[in-house]
Amino acid sequence: MSRSERLLELLQLLRGHRYPVSGVDLAAKLGISLRTLYRDIRSLQAQGAPIEGEAGLGYVLRAGFVLPPLMFTPDEIEALVLGARWVSERTDAELAEGARRALSKISAIVTPELRYRLEESALLIGPKGEGQLYLPQILKIRKAIESEFKLLISYGDKDRQRTQRIIWPFAIGFFDDVRVVMAWCELRSDIRHFRIDRIKELVVTEDVYPQRRQQLLNAWYKLNNISRK
């Protein structure tokens, strides 16, 4: 790896962490010494990259920094194509269209060789199966999450017992066989998971819930002992 490639890779690593990451971890991922890492960080800072932190405390790339255009590797192209194909087949109409537009933009800027890999990728998405995964409610729920609006739902549990709930949606989980909305449930006064295919009726209210969705998401991570990277 050339030094310029290493510097771009270092920026990419920092960009992938919202919280400070130690110099030891960065050096290990890049396969370089700590001394070289510190020199690379000083070089990037001198070129205007807003990297904050210091030795022993960790480093973070301040939000808002835009990386220069990067060349994709063949593996990165394959990963992007596979992910976009999955999204276009198994999410709502707007995300599906977004995935197709993203691939079109990438196709316009990569080399002919990589464009061929993008357009003729041999990695395919299998059949959806019998479950209903492309649910019209998902688009409404996504909009409610963006606006932090409460939802009024009629929910049927596994025993087909219906209850009326007011929930504060903050995330959607796309699993292989089911789609789940994570939300604070006013009825239970706790975070609950609701299968979207069991939501029989759904009304997006204009009531903004009292907590920010990021606070609820952080509480969900903590509840499930999931580390934020």
ZADO-1210 file (C-alpha; in nm, 4 decimals, padded with zeros to 6 digits):
<atoms>
<atom x="00.0000" y="00.0000" z="00.0000" code="MET" pos="1"/>
<atom x="00.1421" y="00.3409" z="-00.0981" code="SER" pos="2"/>
<atom x="00.1515" y="00.6240" z="00.1547" code="ARG" pos="3"/>
<atom x="-00.1281" y="00.8127" z="-00.0241" code="SER" pos="4"/>
<atom x="-00.3451" y="00.5011" z="-00.0186" code="GLU" pos="5"/>
<atom x="-00.2635" y="00.4542" z="00.3502" code="ARG" pos="6"/>
<atom x="-00.3649" y="00.8115" z="00.4323" code="LEU" pos="7"/>
<atom x="-00.6984" y="00.7658" z="00.2544" code="LEU" pos="8"/>
<atom x="-00.7509" y="00.4370" z="00.4346" code="GLU" pos="9"/>
<atom x="-00.6797" y="00.6107" z="00.7665" code="LEU" pos="10"/>
<atom x="-00.9416" y="00.8739" z="00.6850" code="LEU" pos="11"/>
<atom x="-01.1886" y="00.5988" z="00.5993" code="GLN" pos="12"/>
<atom x="-01.1218" y="00.4238" z="00.9307" code="LEU" pos="13"/>
<atom x="-01.1739" y="00.7443" z="01.1257" code="LEU" pos="14"/>
<atom x="-01.4852" y="00.8232" z="00.9276" code="ARG" pos="15"/>
<atom x="-01.6299" y="00.4859" z="01.0309" code="GLY" pos="16"/>
<atom x="-01.6089" y="00.5681" z="01.4034" code="HIS" pos="17"/>
<atom x="-01.8353" y="00.8172" z="01.5749" code="ARG" pos="18"/>
<atom x="-01.6303" y="00.8051" z="01.8941" code="TYR" pos="19"/>
<atom x="-01.2532" y="00.8339" z="01.9518" code="PRO" pos="20"/>
<atom x="-01.0553" y="00.5270" z="01.8475" code="VAL" pos="21"/>
<atom x="-00.7155" y="00.4522" z="01.9941" code="SER" pos="22"/>
<atom x="-00.3930" y="00.4912" z="01.8004" code="GLY" pos="23"/>
<atom x="-00.3075" y="00.1299" z="01.8818" code="VAL" pos="24"/>
<atom x="-00.6245" y="00.0050" z="01.7101" code="ASP" pos="25"/>
<atom x="-00.5729" y="00.2284" z="01.4068" code="LEU" pos="26"/>
<atom x="-00.2100" y="00.1229" z="01.3687" code="ALA" pos="27"/>
<atom x="-00.3040" y="-00.2449" z="01.3956" code="ALA" pos="28"/>
<atom x="-00.5725" y="-00.2161" z="01.1275" code="LYS" pos="29"/>
<atom x="-00.3320" y="-00.0386" z="00.8932" code="LEU" pos="30"/>
<atom x="-00.0408" y="-00.2705" z="00.9699" code="GLY" pos="31"/>
<atom x="00.1929" y="00.0137" z="01.0664" code="ILE" pos="32"/>
<atom x="00.3798" y="00.1249" z="01.3769" code="SER" pos="33"/>
<atom x="00.2402" y="00.3779" z="01.6228" code="LEU" pos="34"/>
<atom x="00.5165" y="00.6176" z="01.5273" code="ARG" pos="35"/>
<atom x="00.4117" y="00.6004" z="01.1617" code="THR" pos="36"/>
<atom x="00.0461" y="00.6444" z="01.2583" code="LEU" pos="37"/>
<atom x="00.1197" y="00.9596" z="01.4568" code="TYR" pos="38"/>
<atom x="00.3184" y="01.0963" z="01.1627" code="ARG" pos="39"/>
<atom x="00.0306" y="01.0196" z="00.9241" code="ASP" pos="40"/>
<atom x="-00.2216" y="01.1909" z="01.1506" code="ILE" pos="41"/>
<atom x="-00.0038" y="01.5030" z="01.1727" code="ARG" pos="42"/>
<atom x="00.0269" y="01.5005" z="00.7947" code="SER" pos="43"/>
<atom x="-00.3517" y="01.4807" z="00.7464" code="LEU" pos="44"/>
<atom x="-00.4090" y="01.7553" z="01.0025" code="GLN" pos="45"/>
<atom x="-00.1590" y="01.9753" z="00.8184" code="ALA" pos="46"/>
<atom x="-00.3585" y="01.9190" z="00.4981" code="GLN" pos="47"/>
<atom x="-00.6795" y="02.0379" z="00.6659" code="GLY" pos="48"/>
<atom x="-00.8413" y="01.7172" z="00.7888" code="ALA" pos="49"/>
<atom x="-01.0248" y="01.8032" z="01.1173" code="PRO" pos="50"/>
<atom x="-00.8854" y="01.5146" z="01.3228" code="ILE" pos="51"/>
<atom x="-00.9198" y="01.5727" z="01.6961" code="GLU" pos="52"/>
<atom x="-00.7486" y="01.3906" z="01.9802" code="GLY" pos="53"/>
<atom x="-00.3995" y="01.2981" z="02.0891" code="GLU" pos="54"/>
<atom x="-00.1813" y="01.0032" z="02.1801" code="ALA" pos="55"/>
<atom x="-00.3284" y="00.8042" z="02.4690" code="GLY" pos="56"/>
<atom x="-00.6786" y="00.9505" z="02.4286" code="LEU" pos="57"/>
<atom x="-00.7740" y="00.8396" z="02.0795" code="GLY" pos="58"/>
<atom x="-00.8681" y="01.0183" z="01.7592" code="TYR" pos="59"/>
<atom x="-01.1938" y="01.1168" z="01.5918" code="VAL" pos="60"/>
<atom x="-01.2726" y="01.2842" z="01.2588" code="LEU" pos="61"/>
<atom x="-01.4975" y="01.5821" z="01.3191" code="ARG" pos="62"/>
<atom x="-01.8382" y="01.5610" z="01.1505" code="ALA" pos="63"/>
<atom x="-01.8867" y="01.7431" z="00.8215" code="GLY" pos="64"/>
<atom x="-01.5531" y="01.6561" z="00.6626" code="PHE" pos="65"/>
<atom x="-01.5969" y="01.5350" z="00.3052" code="VAL" pos="66"/>
<atom x="-01.3474" y="01.2832" z="00.1775" code="LEU" pos="67"/>
<atom x="-01.2084" y="01.3239" z="-00.1739" code="PRO" pos="68"/>
<atom x="-01.3392" y="01.0803" z="-00.4363" code="PRO" pos="69"/>
<atom x="-01.2018" y="00.7311" z="-00.3774" code="LEU" pos="70"/>
<atom x="-01.1353" y="00.4468" z="-00.6159" code="MET" pos="71"/>
<atom x="-01.3366" y="00.1375" z="-00.5295" code="PHE" pos="72"/>
<atom x="-01.1760" y="-00.2043" z="-00.5166" code="THR" pos="73"/>
<atom x="-01.3463" y="-00.4976" z="-00.6943" code="PRO" pos="74"/>
<atom x="-01.4564" y="-00.6390" z="-00.3568" code="ASP" pos="75"/>
<atom x="-01.6072" y="-00.3027" z="-00.2584" code="GLU" pos="76"/>
<atom x="-01.7998" y="-00.2880" z="-00.5857" code="ILE" pos="77"/>
<atom x="-01.9328" y="-00.6411" z="-00.5331" code="GLU" pos="78"/>
<atom x="-02.0406" y="-00.5523" z="-00.1786" code="ALA" pos="79"/>
<atom x="-02.2192" y="-00.2370" z="-00.2966" code="LEU" pos="80"/>
<atom x="-02.4006" y="-00.4216" z="-00.5742" code="VAL" pos="81"/>
<atom x="-02.5109" y="-00.7036" z="-00.3456" code="LEU" pos="82"/>
<atom x="-02.6332" y="-00.4614" z="-00.0789" code="GLY" pos="83"/>
<atom x="-02.8170" y="-00.2428" z="-00.3294" code="ALA" pos="84"/>
<atom x="-02.9858" y="-00.5448" z="-00.4869" code="ARG" pos="85"/>
<atom x="-03.1009" y="-00.6615" z="-00.1434" code="TRP" pos="86"/>
<atom x="-03.2414" y="-00.3171" z="-00.0627" code="VAL" pos="87"/>
<atom x="-03.4179" y="-00.2885" z="-00.3988" code="SER" pos="88"/>
<atom x="-03.5925" y="-00.6232" z="-00.3435" code="GLU" pos="89"/>
<atom x="-03.6723" y="-00.6130" z="00.0282" code="ARG" pos="90"/>
<atom x="-03.7499" y="-00.2591" z="00.1405" code="THR" pos="91"/>
<atom x="-04.0002" y="00.0122" z="00.0569" code="ASP" pos="92"/>
<atom x="-04.0322" y="00.1793" z="-00.2816" code="ALA" pos="93"/>
<atom x="-03.8328" y="00.4922" z="-00.1923" code="GLU" pos="94"/>
<atom x="-03.5332" y="00.3015" z="-00.0544" code="LEU" pos="95"/>
<atom x="-03.5449" y="00.0654" z="-00.3523" code="ALA" pos="96"/>
<atom x="-03.5314" y="00.3597" z="-00.5925" code="GLU" pos="97"/>
<atom x="-03.2537" y="00.5165" z="-00.3844" code="GLY" pos="98"/>
<atom x="-03.0463" y="00.1998" z="-00.4177" code="ALA" pos="99"/>
<atom x="-03.0895" y="00.1988" z="-00.7950" code="ARG" pos="100"/>
<atom x="-02.9929" y="00.5677" z="-00.8222" code="ARG" pos="101"/>
<atom x="-02.6854" y="00.5099" z="-00.6063" code="ALA" pos="102"/>
<atom x="-02.5642" y="00.2307" z="-00.8341" code="LEU" pos="103"/>
<atom x="-02.6240" y="00.4514" z="-01.1370" code="SER" pos="104"/>
<atom x="-02.4120" y="00.7310" z="-00.9858" code="LYS" pos="105"/>
<atom x="-02.1328" y="00.4906" z="-00.8957" code="ILE" pos="106"/>
<atom x="-02.1402" y="00.3431" z="-01.2462" code="SER" pos="107"/>
<atom x="-02.0835" y="00.6905" z="-01.3904" code="ALA" pos="108"/>
<atom x="-01.7569" y="00.7543" z="-01.2024" code="ILE" pos="109"/>
<atom x="-01.5732" y="00.4226" z="-01.1876" code="VAL" pos="110"/>
<atom x="-01.3317" y="00.2772" z="-01.4416" code="THR" pos="111"/>
<atom x="-01.4657" y="00.0636" z="-01.7302" code="PRO" pos="112"/>
<atom x="-01.3330" y="-00.2501" z="-01.5610" code="GLU" pos="113"/>
<atom x="-01.5145" y="-00.1749" z="-01.2355" code="LEU" pos="114"/>
<atom x="-01.8260" y="-00.0642" z="-01.4254" code="ARG" pos="115"/>
<atom x="-01.8346" y="-00.4090" z="-01.5844" code="TYR" pos="116"/>
<atom x="-01.8121" y="-00.5686" z="-01.2387" code="ARG" pos="117"/>
<atom x="-02.0928" y="-00.3452" z="-01.1175" code="LEU" pos="118"/>
<atom x="-02.3261" y="-00.4132" z="-01.4082" code="GLU" pos="119"/>
<atom x="-02.2438" y="-00.7816" z="-01.4539" code="GLU" pos="120"/>
<atom x="-02.1966" y="-00.8917" z="-01.0917" code="SER" pos="121"/>
<atom x="-02.2509" y="-01.2632" z="-01.0383" code="ALA" pos="122"/>
<atom x="-02.3739" y="-01.2119" z="-00.6807" code="LEU" pos="123"/>
<atom x="-02.7518" y="-01.2492" z="-00.6814" code="LEU" pos="124"/>
<atom x="-03.0271" y="-01.2118" z="-00.4233" code="ILE" pos="125"/>
<atom x="-03.2344" y="-01.5246" z="-00.3666" code="GLY" pos="126"/>
<atom x="-03.6148" y="-01.5472" z="-00.3754" code="PRO" pos="127"/>
<atom x="-03.8031" y="-01.3576" z="-00.1080" code="LYS" pos="128"/>
<atom x="-03.9833" y="-01.6644" z="00.0196" code="GLY" pos="129"/>
<atom x="-04.3464" y="-01.6825" z="00.1179" code="GLU" pos="130"/>
<atom x="-04.3416" y="-01.4149" z="00.3871" code="GLY" pos="131"/>
<atom x="-04.4681" y="-01.0655" z="00.3138" code="GLN" pos="132"/>
<atom x="-04.1566" y="-00.8506" z="00.3456" code="LEU" pos="133"/>
<atom x="-04.2351" y="-00.5613" z="00.1156" code="TYR" pos="134"/>
<atom x="-04.4827" y="-00.3952" z="00.3494" code="LEU" pos="135"/>
<atom x="-04.6499" y="-00.0626" z="00.2643" code="PRO" pos="136"/>
<atom x="-04.6471" y="00.0349" z="00.6342" code="GLN" pos="137"/>
<atom x="-04.2668" y="00.0579" z="00.6292" code="ILE" pos="138"/>
<atom x="-04.2637" y="00.3826" z="00.4310" code="LEU" pos="139"/>
<atom x="-04.5070" y="00.5463" z="00.6750" code="LYS" pos="140"/>
<atom x="-04.3051" y="00.4242" z="00.9721" code="ILE" pos="141"/>
<atom x="-03.9810" y="00.5547" z="00.8210" code="ARG" pos="142"/>
<atom x="-04.1380" y="00.8976" z="00.7745" code="LYS" pos="143"/>
<atom x="-04.2633" y="00.8935" z="01.1331" code="ALA" pos="144"/>
<atom x="-03.9138" y="00.8068" z="01.2587" code="ILE" pos="145"/>
<atom x="-03.7609" y="01.0929" z="01.0589" code="GLU" pos="146"/>
<atom x="-04.0125" y="01.3409" z="01.2057" code="SER" pos="147"/>
<atom x="-04.0152" y="01.1776" z="01.5531" code="GLU" pos="148"/>
<atom x="-04.3942" y="01.1477" z="01.5363" code="PHE" pos="149"/>
<atom x="-04.5958" y="00.9100" z="01.7522" code="LYS" pos="150"/>
<atom x="-04.7851" y="00.6256" z="01.5841" code="LEU" pos="151"/>
<atom x="-05.1302" y="00.4994" z="01.6744" code="LEU" pos="152"/>
<atom x="-05.1451" y="00.1311" z="01.5842" code="ILE" pos="153"/>
<atom x="-05.3791" y="-00.1637" z="01.6117" code="SER" pos="154"/>
<atom x="-05.1510" y="-00.4561" z="01.6895" code="TYR" pos="155"/>
<atom x="-05.2238" y="-00.8281" z="01.6819" code="GLY" pos="156"/>
<atom x="-05.0005" y="-01.0479" z="01.8972" code="ASP" pos="157"/>
<atom x="-04.9076" y="-01.4111" z="01.8290" code="LYS" pos="158"/>
<atom x="-05.2422" y="-01.5199" z="01.9788" code="ASP" pos="159"/>
<atom x="-05.4269" y="-01.2789" z="01.7476" code="ARG" pos="160"/>
<atom x="-05.5330" y="-01.0595" z="02.0364" code="GLN" pos="161"/>
<atom x="-05.5568" y="-00.6984" z="01.9236" code="ARG" pos="162"/>
<atom x="-05.4581" y="-00.3969" z="02.1289" code="THR" pos="163"/>
<atom x="-05.4491" y="-00.0274" z="02.0532" code="GLN" pos="164"/>
<atom x="-05.1062" y="00.1218" z="02.1147" code="ARG" pos="165"/>
<atom x="-04.9391" y="00.4592" z="02.0957" code="ILE" pos="166"/>
<atom x="-04.5729" y="00.4047" z="02.0190" code="ILE" pos="167"/>
<atom x="-04.2659" y="00.6189" z="01.9589" code="TRP" pos="168"/>
<atom x="-04.0830" y="00.4520" z="01.6668" code="PRO" pos="169"/>
<atom x="-03.7077" y="00.4995" z="01.6506" code="PHE" pos="170"/>
<atom x="-03.5688" y="00.2159" z="01.4338" code="ALA" pos="171"/>
<atom x="-03.6649" y="-00.0617" z="01.1903" code="ILE" pos="172"/>
<atom x="-03.4975" y="-00.4024" z="01.1853" code="GLY" pos="173"/>
<atom x="-03.4802" y="-00.5816" z="00.8485" code="PHE" pos="174"/>
<atom x="-03.4438" y="-00.9506" z="00.9317" code="PHE" pos="175"/>
<atom x="-03.4491" y="-01.2397" z="00.6852" code="ASP" pos="176"/>
<atom x="-03.8097" y="-01.3382" z="00.7481" code="ASP" pos="177"/>
<atom x="-03.9661" y="-01.0446" z="00.9286" code="VAL" pos="178"/>
<atom x="-03.9582" y="-00.6671" z="00.9609" code="ARG" pos="179"/>
<atom x="-03.9660" y="-00.5196" z="01.3118" code="VAL" pos="180"/>
<atom x="-04.0148" y="-00.1657" z="01.4399" code="VAL" pos="181"/>
<atom x="-03.8372" y="-00.0759" z="01.7641" code="MET" pos="182"/>
<atom x="-04.0399" y="00.1708" z="01.9669" code="ALA" pos="183"/>
<atom x="-04.1274" y="00.3018" z="02.3095" code="TRP" pos="184"/>
<atom x="-04.4738" y="00.1714" z="02.3964" code="CYS" pos="185"/>
<atom x="-04.6881" y="00.4019" z="02.6080" code="GLU" pos="186"/>
<atom x="-04.9088" y="00.1105" z="02.7124" code="LEU" pos="187"/>
<atom x="-04.6144" y="-00.0861" z="02.8565" code="ARG" pos="188"/>
<atom x="-04.3990" y="00.2155" z="02.9505" code="SER" pos="189"/>
<atom x="-04.0993" y="00.0418" z="02.7994" code="ASP" pos="190"/>
<atom x="-03.9173" y="-00.0303" z="02.4757" code="ILE" pos="191"/>
<atom x="-04.0918" y="-00.2984" z="02.2729" code="ARG" pos="192"/>
<atom x="-04.0506" y="-00.4713" z="01.9347" code="HIS" pos="193"/>
<atom x="-04.3480" y="-00.4867" z="01.6974" code="PHE" pos="194"/>
<atom x="-04.3628" y="-00.7105" z="01.3919" code="ARG" pos="195"/>
<atom x="-04.4758" y="-00.4860" z="01.1094" code="ILE" pos="196"/>
<atom x="-04.6839" y="-00.7602" z="00.9461" code="ASP" pos="197"/>
<atom x="-04.8920" y="-00.7726" z="01.2674" code="ARG" pos="198"/>
<atom x="-04.9738" y="-00.4021" z="01.2573" code="ILE" pos="199"/>
<atom x="-05.3304" y="-00.4115" z="01.1244" code="LYS" pos="200"/>
<atom x="-05.3955" y="-00.0376" z="01.1286" code="GLU" pos="201"/>
<atom x="-05.1529" y="00.2520" z="01.1483" code="LEU" pos="202"/>
<atom x="-05.2000" y="00.6266" z="01.1855" code="VAL" pos="203"/>
<atom x="-04.9093" y="00.8702" z="01.1819" code="VAL" pos="204"/>
<atom x="-05.0018" y="01.1405" z="01.4331" code="THR" pos="205"/>
<atom x="-04.8569" y="01.4892" z="01.4415" code="GLU" pos="206"/>
<atom x="-04.7580" y="01.4514" z="01.8074" code="ASP" pos="207"/>
<atom x="-04.3823" y="01.4728" z="01.8495" code="VAL" pos="208"/>
<atom x="-04.2611" y="01.2288" z="02.1116" code="TYR" pos="209"/>
<atom x="-04.0791" y="01.3842" z="02.4098" code="PRO" pos="210"/>
<atom x="-03.7403" y="01.2156" z="02.3598" code="GLN" pos="211"/>
<atom x="-03.5067" y="01.2358" z="02.0626" code="ARG" pos="212"/>
<atom x="-03.4961" y="00.9186" z="01.8584" code="ARG" pos="213"/>
<atom x="-03.1188" y="00.8960" z="01.9074" code="GLN" pos="214"/>
<atom x="-03.1711" y="00.8837" z="02.2848" code="GLN" pos="215"/>
<atom x="-03.4166" y="00.5976" z="02.2430" code="LEU" pos="216"/>
<atom x="-03.1838" y="00.4158" z="02.0053" code="LEU" pos="217"/>
<atom x="-02.8947" y="00.4534" z="02.2500" code="ASN" pos="218"/>
<atom x="-03.1164" y="00.3129" z="02.5273" code="ALA" pos="219"/>
<atom x="-03.2023" y="00.0181" z="02.3008" code="TRP" pos="220"/>
<atom x="-02.8343" y="-00.0536" z="02.2360" code="TYR" pos="221"/>
<atom x="-02.7651" y="-00.0444" z="02.6094" code="LYS" pos="222"/>
<atom x="-03.0654" y="-00.2642" z="02.6887" code="LEU" pos="223"/>
<atom x="-02.9435" y="-00.5267" z="02.4431" code="ASN" pos="224"/>
<atom x="-02.5757" y="-00.4987" z="02.5449" code="ASN" pos="225"/>
<atom x="-02.4754" y="-00.3899" z="02.1942" code="ILE" pos="226"/>
<atom x="-02.1622" y="-00.1813" z="02.1670" code="SER" pos="227"/>
<atom x="-02.1710" y="00.1330" z="01.9547" code="ARG" pos="228"/>
<atom x="-01.8756" y="00.1397" z="01.7134" code="LYS" pos="229"/>
</atoms>
